[in-house]
Amino acid sequence: MPETMRAVEIREPGGPEVLALSNRPVPQPAQGEILIRVAWAGVNRPDALQRAGSYKAPPGASDLPGLEAAGEVAAVGAGVSNWSVGDAVCALLPGGGYAEYVTTPAAHALSIPTDMGLREAACLPETFFTVWSNVFERGGLAAGERFLVHGGSSGIGTTAIQLANLFGARVFATAGSPEKCSACTKLGAERAINYREEDFVEVLRGEGGADLILDMVGGDYLPRNVRALADDGRLVQIAFLKGPKVELNFAQVMLRRLTITGSTLRPQSDLAKARIASSLREKVWPLLDAGSIAPVMDSEFPLDKADQAHARMESSGHVGKIVLRVV
């Protein structure tokens, strides 16, 4: 095993241009961890937020961006018995995925679904951990309920549409162009709402209101989400592209018995993430193995073009996932 590796680091807070290829020591797996030789790494919004200086890595995590990857187990730490050197895995990472090698808790790794390549598998962890834990565990989505996901053409959105549809919900999505709306309906959305031309509140109220909304926009969407909910509806907040502060009439929350909740994935404990991985392994991975669901792929870039990958993501022109080719 080499002593050093190629990695993309953040020189200073800023735009995509601050991402730079560098050489770093190959990390060593601690107790309970595995070392992955990375083949592909997923690109996600939190990576861009970290690059911009608005989302710090948690204590003990790598300062390198990258929250998901797929590759081959290169070494195992003490106490690891469920993975062996040479196993193909995809994994949720505390950071460090934009590199040739990365360590992560062994319990956060999952097998590569049947007939799926490492490129596609690198797109699974961050989105599937996020969607499963927020839509189904925290949000409690049930068959027959009306589910609205904002940003339906994003990696989170395309995953949420497919999973909610498979589990019997009526799926609605917002997107910003006819092409993106078409992509949402092809994935299983009953109705895709072009937010530039239609009011999602009116559409959902016309259907009886949303039983569950998954939102990553925030800002002025918060009071609109409350109006779009059915009585006893739930709003799950996972990000704030428009900001976290807004004036909200909580009388509506009380009178209509609404639930507002939310979470972020990265700061959660290793145990909490391991529990999500276990639930995915039991309830979702069989669907992936059967080919009933698959990640929607947008584009790929070599590791040394990570700046272009970030520019693509921040242009909001993509549909589905963007990946970095590491090997």
LOLUM-321030 format. One record per residue (C-alpha): x, y, z. Coordinates in Angstrom, 1 decimal, padded with zeros to 4 digits. Layout:
<sites>
+--------+--------+--------+
!   east !  north !     up !
+--------+--------+--------+
!      X !      Y !      Z !
...
+--------+--------+--------+
</sites>
This chain:
<sites>
+--------+--------+--------+
!   east !  north !     up !
+--------+--------+--------+
!  000.0 !  000.0 !  000.0 !
!  001.4 !  003.4 ! -000.8 !
!  002.3 !  005.9 !  001.9 !
!  000.7 !  008.9 !  000.1 !
! -002.4 !  009.4 ! -002.0 !
! -004.0 !  012.0 ! -004.3 !
! -006.7 !  014.0 ! -002.6 !
! -008.7 !  017.2 ! -003.3 !
! -008.4 !  019.7 ! -000.5 !
! -010.0 !  023.1 !  000.2 !
! -007.3 !  025.7 !  000.0 !
! -009.5 !  028.4 !  001.6 !
! -013.2 !  029.1 !  001.8 !
! -014.6 !  030.2 ! -001.6 !
! -016.0 !  029.0 ! -004.9 !
! -015.2 !  025.8 ! -006.8 !
! -011.8 !  027.2 ! -007.8 !
! -010.5 !  026.8 ! -004.3 !
! -010.5 !  023.0 ! -004.7 !
! -007.0 !  021.8 ! -005.4 !
! -005.3 !  018.4 ! -006.0 !
! -002.7 !  017.6 ! -003.3 !
! -000.8 !  014.7 ! -001.8 !
! -001.8 !  013.4 !  001.6 !
! -000.7 !  010.5 !  003.8 !
! -002.9 !  007.4 !  003.4 !
! -005.1 !  007.3 !  006.5 !
! -005.0 !  004.2 !  008.7 !
! -008.2 !  002.5 !  010.0 !
! -008.8 !  002.8 !  013.7 !
! -010.6 !  000.2 !  015.8 !
! -013.9 ! -000.6 !  014.2 !
! -013.0 !  001.1 !  010.9 !
! -012.2 !  000.0 !  007.4 !
! -009.9 !  001.6 !  004.8 !
! -011.4 !  001.9 !  001.4 !
! -009.5 !  002.2 ! -001.9 !
! -011.9 !  004.7 ! -003.5 !
! -013.0 !  004.1 ! -007.1 !
! -015.8 !  006.7 ! -007.2 !
! -016.9 !  009.4 ! -004.8 !
! -020.3 !  011.1 ! -004.8 !
! -020.6 !  014.9 ! -004.9 !
! -023.2 !  016.5 ! -002.6 !
! -024.5 !  019.9 ! -001.5 !
! -022.8 !  019.7 !  002.0 !
! -019.4 !  019.4 !  000.2 !
! -020.1 !  022.7 ! -001.5 !
! -021.2 !  024.2 !  001.8 !
! -018.0 !  023.0 !  003.5 !
! -015.9 !  024.4 !  000.6 !
! -017.7 !  027.8 !  001.0 !
! -016.8 !  027.8 !  004.7 !
! -020.4 !  027.5 !  006.0 !
! -020.4 !  023.9 !  007.0 !
! -017.5 !  022.8 !  009.2 !
! -016.4 !  019.2 !  009.4 !
! -017.3 !  017.6 !  012.8 !
! -014.6 !  017.0 !  015.4 !
! -012.3 !  014.1 !  014.4 !
! -013.5 !  014.0 !  010.7 !
! -011.2 !  014.6 !  007.8 !
! -010.9 !  018.1 !  006.5 !
! -011.3 !  016.8 !  003.0 !
! -014.7 !  016.9 !  001.3 !
! -016.6 !  013.8 !  000.3 !
! -019.4 !  012.1 !  002.3 !
! -019.9 !  008.9 !  000.2 !
! -017.8 !  006.6 ! -001.9 !
! -017.5 !  003.2 ! -003.4 !
! -014.5 !  001.0 ! -003.8 !
! -012.6 ! -001.9 ! -002.3 !
! -011.7 ! -002.6 !  001.3 !
! -007.9 ! -002.1 !  001.5 !
! -007.4 ! -002.7 !  005.2 !
! -009.5 ! -003.4 !  008.3 !
! -009.1 ! -002.1 !  011.8 !
! -009.1 ! -004.0 !  015.1 !
! -012.4 ! -005.6 !  015.9 !
! -013.8 ! -005.6 !  012.4 !
! -015.2 ! -009.0 !  011.4 !
! -017.9 ! -008.2 !  008.9 !
! -015.6 ! -007.0 !  006.1 !
! -012.4 ! -008.4 !  004.6 !
! -009.7 ! -007.0 !  002.4 !
! -010.9 ! -007.1 ! -001.2 !
! -014.6 ! -006.7 ! -000.5 !
! -016.4 ! -004.3 ! -002.7 !
! -018.4 ! -001.7 ! -000.6 !
! -020.1 !  001.6 ! -000.7 !
! -020.1 !  003.7 !  002.4 !
! -021.3 !  006.8 !  004.2 !
! -018.2 !  008.8 !  005.2 !
! -017.5 !  011.4 !  008.0 !
! -015.5 !  013.2 !  005.3 !
! -012.5 !  012.5 !  003.1 !
! -014.1 !  010.9 !  000.1 !
! -012.4 !  013.1 ! -002.5 !
! -009.2 !  011.0 ! -002.2 !
! -007.8 !  007.7 ! -003.3 !
! -008.2 !  006.2 !  000.2 !
! -010.6 !  007.0 !  003.0 !
! -011.5 !  005.5 !  006.4 !
! -015.0 !  005.1 !  007.8 !
! -016.7 !  003.0 !  010.6 !
! -017.2 ! -000.5 !  009.3 !
! -020.9 ! -000.4 !  010.3 !
! -021.5 !  002.5 !  007.9 !
! -020.5 !  000.4 !  004.8 !
! -023.0 ! -001.6 !  002.7 !
! -022.5 ! -004.2 !  000.0 !
! -022.7 ! -003.3 ! -003.7 !
! -026.2 ! -004.1 ! -005.0 !
! -026.5 ! -007.0 ! -007.5 !
! -025.5 ! -006.0 ! -011.0 !
! -024.7 ! -002.5 ! -010.0 !
! -021.3 ! -000.9 ! -010.8 !
! -019.2 !  001.0 ! -008.3 !
! -020.0 !  004.3 ! -010.2 !
! -023.7 !  004.0 ! -009.4 !
! -023.1 !  002.5 ! -005.9 !
! -021.0 !  005.6 ! -004.9 !
! -024.3 !  007.6 ! -005.2 !
! -026.2 !  005.5 ! -002.7 !
! -025.1 !  006.2 !  000.8 !
! -025.6 !  009.9 !  001.4 !
! -028.9 !  010.1 ! -000.4 !
! -030.4 !  006.8 !  000.8 !
! -029.3 !  007.4 !  004.4 !
! -030.9 !  010.8 !  004.3 !
! -034.1 !  009.9 !  002.5 !
! -034.8 !  006.7 !  004.5 !
! -034.2 !  008.3 !  007.9 !
! -036.1 !  011.4 !  007.2 !
! -039.0 !  010.3 !  005.0 !
! -039.8 !  006.9 !  006.5 !
! -038.3 !  006.8 !  010.0 !
! -038.7 !  010.5 !  011.1 !
! -041.5 !  011.4 !  008.7 !
! -043.4 !  008.1 !  009.0 !
! -044.6 !  008.0 !  005.4 !
! -047.3 !  005.4 !  004.9 !
! -048.9 !  003.8 !  001.8 !
! -051.7 !  006.0 !  000.3 !
! -050.4 !  009.2 !  001.8 !
! -049.7 !  012.3 ! -000.2 !
! -046.0 !  013.1 ! -000.2 !
! -044.4 !  016.3 ! -001.6 !
! -040.7 !  016.5 ! -002.1 !
! -039.1 !  019.8 ! -003.1 !
! -036.1 !  019.7 ! -005.5 !
! -037.5 !  016.6 ! -007.1 !
! -034.7 !  016.4 ! -009.7 !
! -031.9 !  016.5 ! -007.2 !
! -030.1 !  013.4 ! -005.9 !
! -032.3 !  013.5 ! -002.7 !
! -035.4 !  014.2 ! -004.8 !
! -034.9 !  011.4 ! -007.4 !
! -034.3 !  008.9 ! -004.6 !
! -037.3 !  010.1 ! -002.5 !
! -039.6 !  009.9 ! -005.5 !
! -038.6 !  006.4 ! -006.3 !
! -038.7 !  005.1 ! -002.7 !
! -042.0 !  006.8 ! -001.8 !
! -043.6 !  005.4 ! -005.0 !
! -042.4 !  001.9 ! -004.3 !
! -043.8 !  002.0 ! -000.8 !
! -047.2 !  003.0 ! -002.1 !
! -047.4 !  006.8 ! -001.5 !
! -048.9 !  009.4 ! -003.9 !
! -045.9 !  011.4 ! -004.9 !
! -045.7 !  015.1 ! -005.8 !
! -042.5 !  017.0 ! -006.6 !
! -041.4 !  020.5 ! -007.4 !
! -038.7 !  021.3 ! -010.0 !
! -037.6 !  024.3 ! -012.0 !
! -038.0 !  023.4 ! -015.6 !
! -040.3 !  021.3 ! -017.9 !
! -037.4 !  018.9 ! -018.5 !
! -036.8 !  018.4 ! -014.7 !
! -040.6 !  018.0 ! -014.2 !
! -040.6 !  015.3 ! -016.9 !
! -037.8 !  013.5 ! -015.1 !
! -039.8 !  013.5 ! -011.9 !
! -042.9 !  012.0 ! -013.5 !
! -040.9 !  009.3 ! -015.2 !
! -039.5 !  008.3 ! -011.8 !
! -043.0 !  007.9 ! -010.4 !
! -044.2 !  011.3 ! -009.3 !
! -048.0 !  011.6 ! -009.9 !
! -047.6 !  015.3 ! -010.5 !
! -044.5 !  017.4 ! -011.0 !
! -045.0 !  021.1 ! -010.3 !
! -042.8 !  023.7 ! -012.1 !
! -042.3 !  026.2 ! -009.2 !
! -041.5 !  028.9 ! -011.7 !
! -045.0 !  028.7 ! -013.2 !
! -047.3 !  027.1 ! -010.6 !
! -048.0 !  027.5 ! -006.9 !
! -047.3 !  024.2 ! -005.1 !
! -049.6 !  025.3 ! -002.2 !
! -052.6 !  025.6 ! -004.5 !
! -051.8 !  022.3 ! -006.2 !
! -051.5 !  020.3 ! -003.0 !
! -054.5 !  022.0 ! -001.3 !
! -056.5 !  021.0 ! -004.4 !
! -055.5 !  017.4 ! -003.7 !
! -056.5 !  017.6 !  000.0 !
! -053.1 !  018.8 !  001.3 !
! -049.8 !  016.9 !  001.8 !
! -049.5 !  014.4 !  004.6 !
! -045.7 !  014.7 !  004.5 !
! -043.4 !  017.3 !  002.9 !
! -039.6 !  016.9 !  002.6 !
! -038.0 !  020.3 !  002.2 !
! -034.4 !  021.4 !  001.7 !
! -035.3 !  025.0 !  000.5 !
! -036.4 !  026.8 !  003.7 !
! -036.8 !  030.5 !  003.7 !
! -040.2 !  031.6 !  002.4 !
! -041.0 !  027.9 !  001.6 !
! -041.6 !  027.3 !  005.4 !
! -044.9 !  029.2 !  005.8 !
! -046.0 !  028.0 !  002.3 !
! -045.2 !  024.4 !  003.4 !
! -047.4 !  024.8 !  006.4 !
! -050.3 !  026.0 !  004.2 !
! -049.7 !  023.1 !  001.8 !
! -050.0 !  020.5 !  004.6 !
! -053.2 !  018.5 !  005.3 !
! -054.5 !  018.5 !  008.9 !
! -052.2 !  016.3 !  011.0 !
! -049.5 !  016.7 !  008.3 !
! -045.8 !  016.5 !  008.9 !
! -043.0 !  018.7 !  007.6 !
! -039.4 !  017.4 !  007.6 !
! -036.7 !  020.0 !  007.0 !
! -033.2 !  018.8 !  005.9 !
! -031.5 !  021.9 !  004.6 !
! -032.0 !  025.7 !  004.0 !
! -031.0 !  026.8 !  000.6 !
! -033.0 !  030.0 !  001.1 !
! -032.0 !  030.4 !  004.8 !
! -033.3 !  029.2 !  008.1 !
! -035.1 !  032.3 !  009.4 !
! -038.6 !  033.3 !  008.5 !
! -041.8 !  034.6 !  010.2 !
! -044.2 !  031.7 !  010.8 !
! -047.7 !  031.6 !  012.2 !
! -047.6 !  028.8 !  014.7 !
! -051.3 !  029.1 !  015.4 !
! -051.8 !  027.0 !  012.3 !
! -049.5 !  024.3 !  013.7 !
! -051.6 !  024.1 !  016.8 !
! -055.0 !  024.4 !  015.3 !
! -054.3 !  021.8 !  012.5 !
! -052.1 !  019.5 !  014.7 !
! -049.1 !  019.8 !  012.4 !
! -045.7 !  018.4 !  013.1 !
! -042.5 !  020.2 !  012.1 !
! -039.3 !  018.3 !  012.5 !
! -035.9 !  017.8 !  010.8 !
! -032.4 !  016.5 !  011.0 !
! -028.9 !  016.7 !  009.5 !
! -027.0 !  013.5 !  008.9 !
! -023.3 !  014.2 !  009.3 !
! -023.3 !  015.4 !  013.0 !
! -025.2 !  012.3 !  014.1 !
! -023.4 !  009.7 !  016.2 !
! -021.7 !  006.6 !  014.7 !
! -024.3 !  004.5 !  016.4 !
! -027.2 !  006.4 !  014.9 !
! -025.7 !  006.1 !  011.4 !
! -025.1 !  002.4 !  012.0 !
! -028.7 !  001.9 !  012.9 !
! -029.8 !  003.6 !  009.6 !
! -027.4 !  001.4 !  007.7 !
! -028.9 ! -001.7 !  009.3 !
! -032.4 ! -000.6 !  008.4 !
! -031.4 !  000.1 !  004.8 !
! -029.7 ! -003.3 !  004.6 !
! -032.9 ! -005.0 !  005.6 !
! -035.6 ! -002.9 !  003.9 !
! -034.1 ! -001.1 !  000.9 !
! -031.1 ! -003.1 ! -000.3 !
! -033.3 ! -005.9 ! -001.5 !
! -035.1 ! -003.4 ! -003.8 !
! -031.8 ! -002.3 ! -005.2 !
! -030.7 ! -005.9 ! -005.6 !
! -033.9 ! -006.6 ! -007.5 !
! -033.4 ! -003.5 ! -009.8 !
! -036.7 ! -002.0 ! -008.5 !
! -034.8 !  001.3 ! -007.8 !
! -031.5 !  002.8 ! -009.0 !
! -029.7 !  006.1 ! -008.6 !
! -030.3 !  008.7 ! -011.3 !
! -026.9 !  009.6 ! -012.8 !
! -026.2 !  013.1 ! -014.1 !
! -022.5 !  013.4 ! -014.9 !
! -019.0 !  012.3 ! -013.9 !
! -015.7 !  014.2 ! -013.6 !
! -012.1 !  013.0 ! -012.9 !
! -010.8 !  013.7 ! -009.4 !
! -008.6 !  016.6 ! -010.6 !
! -011.7 !  018.3 ! -012.0 !
! -013.6 !  018.4 ! -008.8 !
! -014.0 !  022.1 ! -009.3 !
! -016.0 !  021.5 ! -012.5 !
! -018.2 !  019.0 ! -010.6 !
! -019.0 !  021.6 ! -008.0 !
! -019.7 !  024.2 ! -010.7 !
! -022.1 !  021.7 ! -012.3 !
! -023.9 !  021.1 ! -009.1 !
! -024.2 !  024.8 ! -008.2 !
! -025.5 !  025.6 ! -011.6 !
! -028.6 !  023.6 ! -010.6 !
! -028.7 !  022.3 ! -014.2 !
! -028.2 !  018.7 ! -013.1 !
! -030.7 !  015.9 ! -012.8 !
! -029.7 !  013.2 ! -010.3 !
! -026.2 !  012.5 ! -009.0 !
! -022.7 !  013.8 ! -009.9 !
! -019.7 !  011.6 ! -009.2 !
! -015.9 !  011.9 ! -009.2 !
! -013.9 !  009.2 ! -010.9 !
! -010.9 !  008.5 ! -008.6 !
! -009.2 !  005.5 ! -010.4 !
+--------+--------+--------+
</sites>
